[in-house]
Structures are given as structure tokens and as C-alpha cells.
Amino acid sequence: MRSLFVSAVLALLIPATGHAQDAGDPAAGEKAFAPCKACHAFDKNGVGPNLTGVVGRKAASLEGYNYSPALKNSGLTWDQASLHEWLKNPKAKVPGTKMVFAGIPDDKKINDVIAYLATKK
């Protein structure tokens, strides 16, 4: 009975630990975001759209940027899950996107970048 109780408690704690890692580190994310600065800025459009407030925003909804039809028709909202898939492999997430970035293979770096983006409101 005791081992059943311990197993149940551990089963509840393990997912909580995983979620803490999913939160990401904004400071590490700022460093991981460095290559993105070639195309993206905050508070202005560049080669890519302005990323201020991107977390929680509907994809392709920022005025003044010419998005691809694929992204306009994607129906995405940039939440944790969609941003993670996008940053992992943009062309797989939205075939036909004009973003030429190949993606970030490291899940931790992706979570860190998302945490950093979430600070840019």
C-alpha cells in the first residue's frame, strides 16, 4: 500500500517538474534569440515582422507587414505550443511560409526564446 502511495505521489510530481522546464529562461532566450535579430526587431518591422507582443497574438495580424498567404490563412495564434512547433521547423508548421529560417533543433532553446519573447509586450 505504501509503495502505491509513493508511486502516486511521484506520478503527480513528475509532470509538474516537466512543466517547470517548459517555462524557459528569458535570459538564456535573449542570447538564443541573437540570430533572429538579422530579420526581427521589437517595435518595428524589418525583413520579418515586429515581434513586440507576439506571444498571444493571432498570426499574420500585425498591420504594416506583408505576410505570406500561407501564414495569413494558417489560423494560428502564437501560444506556447504553436510557437514551439514554429520555431522547431517553420516550413513544417506552415508550408508555404516565406520565412527562410530552418528552425531551432534544441527544445530547451526554443522554450528559452519563447520565454524571452513573452517579456516583450
ABEGO torsion letter per residue (X at the ends): XAAAAAAAAAAAAAAAAAAAAAAEBAAAAAAAAAAAAAABBBGBBBABBBABGABGBBBGABBGBBBBAAAAAAGBBBBAAAAAAAAABAAAABBGBABABAEBABAAAAAAAAAAAAABX
